[in-house]
Amino acid sequence: MTETSKFDAWSAGDAYQHYMGRWSGLIADKFVDWLAPPKGGDWLDVGCGTGALTSAILRKCEPASVTAIDQSEGFVNDAKNRVGDGRAVFKTGDAMKIPAKNAEFDVVTSGLVLNFVSDMKDGLLEFQRVLVPGGLLSFYVWDYPGGGMGFIDAFWKAAAKIDPQAAELDESERFPVCTRSGLTDLCRSAGVAAADVAAIEETTVFSDFEEFWRPFTLGAGPAPGYCKSLSEDQRDALKNELASKLGGDGEIRLPARVWAVKAKIPRF
Ligand SMILES: C[S@@+](CC[C@H](N)C(=O)[O-])C[C@H]1O[C@@H](n2cnc3c(N)ncnc32)[C@H](O)[C@@H]1O
């Protein structure tokens, strides 16, 4: 664990679902449409969380099977209960050391995970190890540097005003590679020359500020993990700063944009 990852709390499924899963599910649906994969095949979903992408694959892609792994046992159990489909197998496992043989999957995919692994290039090489030659490699990450994950961006900008040390926890600072050119270069460095990179966007809608704020208090994910670590006074100051920026009463609408990547891995 690094200094900037110390609040990356991934375990409580319901809290994650409230904070992120309800939005990541919308993106997952659009992503599999954009991916336009061949029907069938054996799929791997790396970092499945509470099952947003696994569930989209099962609903839309007619997979023969989906193996979904996550490092968090809590999330794996949550996803298993939430998804409940006989074609899906859920396992705990590390993205950097996937519990699978070489060339085991026809499609390897991953939603909102790759920026969190210890080495993104090695992660991509590991994805390719378990992919059949001629298989489809894909993943997506939030457009943090472009402010594309609006509620996370607003949170960190306000946090840095209250606590200057929070600036280095801001995911737009931690993950500068999450741009179109950054991801294209990353793919090249991992031997994926012909990657197709596209923006996919949804809108997060909160009926009022309280609805916007509550998920940050639940502790699942980097920003909520940081929020939970604050004293009551600091948390109140952060809440007031955010409310003054976003408005206290009316609906709050913010973008949720990912950079999606797909590449057919050539046969040798
Ligand atoms: C932002 S969540 C995304 C979850 C889900 N894919 C979604 O779209 O909602 C990031 C997930 O990556 C998992 N994760 C982070 N590093 C990992 C690693 N090295 N190996 C496996 N899972 C990892 C976390 O446990 C968490 O479930």
The ligand as an SDF file (V2000), in Angstrom:
LIG
                    3D

 27 29  0  0  0  0  0  0  0  0999 V2000
  -13.7940    1.0350   -8.7160 C   0  0  0  0  0  0  0  0  0  0  0  0
  -13.9730   -0.6530   -8.2780 S   0  0  0  0  0  0  0  0  0  0  0  0
  -14.6710   -1.3180   -9.7940 C   0  0  0  0  0  0  0  0  0  0  0  0
  -15.5710   -2.5030   -9.5610 C   0  0  0  0  0  0  0  0  0  0  0  0
  -16.4220   -2.9460  -10.7460 C   0  0  0  0  0  0  0  0  0  0  0  0
  -15.6060   -3.4500  -11.8110 N   0  0  0  0  0  0  0  0  0  0  0  0
  -17.3230   -1.8400  -11.2110 C   0  0  0  0  0  0  0  0  0  0  0  0
  -17.2100   -1.4530  -12.3880 O   0  0  0  0  0  0  0  0  0  0  0  0
  -18.1490   -1.3640  -10.4330 O   0  0  0  0  0  0  0  0  0  0  0  0
  -12.3200   -1.2610   -8.3010 C   0  0  0  0  0  0  0  0  0  0  0  0
  -12.2590   -2.7230   -7.9570 C   0  0  0  0  0  0  0  0  0  0  0  0
  -10.9470   -3.2060   -8.2390 O   0  0  0  0  0  0  0  0  0  0  0  0
  -10.5940   -4.1480   -7.2480 C   0  0  0  0  0  0  0  0  0  0  0  0
   -9.1410   -4.2590   -7.2740 N   0  0  0  0  0  0  0  0  0  0  0  0
   -8.2230   -3.2910   -7.0630 C   0  0  0  0  0  0  0  0  0  0  0  0
   -6.9720   -3.7750   -7.2000 N   0  0  0  0  0  0  0  0  0  0  0  0
   -7.1100   -5.0910   -7.5230 C   0  0  0  0  0  0  0  0  0  0  0  0
   -6.1840   -6.1410   -7.7880 C   0  0  0  0  0  0  0  0  0  0  0  0
   -4.8650   -5.9380   -7.7660 N   0  0  0  0  0  0  0  0  0  0  0  0
   -6.6610   -7.3680   -8.0720 N   0  0  0  0  0  0  0  0  0  0  0  0
   -8.0030   -7.5990   -8.1150 C   0  0  0  0  0  0  0  0  0  0  0  0
   -8.9210   -6.6500   -7.8550 N   0  0  0  0  0  0  0  0  0  0  0  0
   -8.4920   -5.4030   -7.5660 C   0  0  0  0  0  0  0  0  0  0  0  0
  -11.1880   -3.5640   -5.9660 C   0  0  0  0  0  0  0  0  0  0  0  0
  -11.3130   -4.5260   -4.9410 O   0  0  0  0  0  0  0  0  0  0  0  0
  -12.5260   -3.0530   -6.4830 C   0  0  0  0  0  0  0  0  0  0  0  0
  -13.5050   -4.0530   -6.4340 O   0  0  0  0  0  0  0  0  0  0  0  0
  1  2  1  0
  2  3  1  0
  2 10  1  0
  3  4  1  0
  4  5  1  0
  5  6  1  0
  5  7  1  0
  7  8  2  0
  7  9  1  0
 10 11  1  0
 11 12  1  0
 11 26  1  0
 12 13  1  0
 13 14  1  0
 13 24  1  0
 14 15  1  0
 14 23  1  0
 15 16  2  0
 16 17  1  0
 17 18  1  0
 17 23  2  0
 18 19  1  0
 18 20  2  0
 20 21  1  0
 21 22  2  0
 22 23  1  0
 24 25  1  0
 24 26  1  0
 26 27  1  0
M  CHG  2   2   1   9  -1
M  END
$$$$
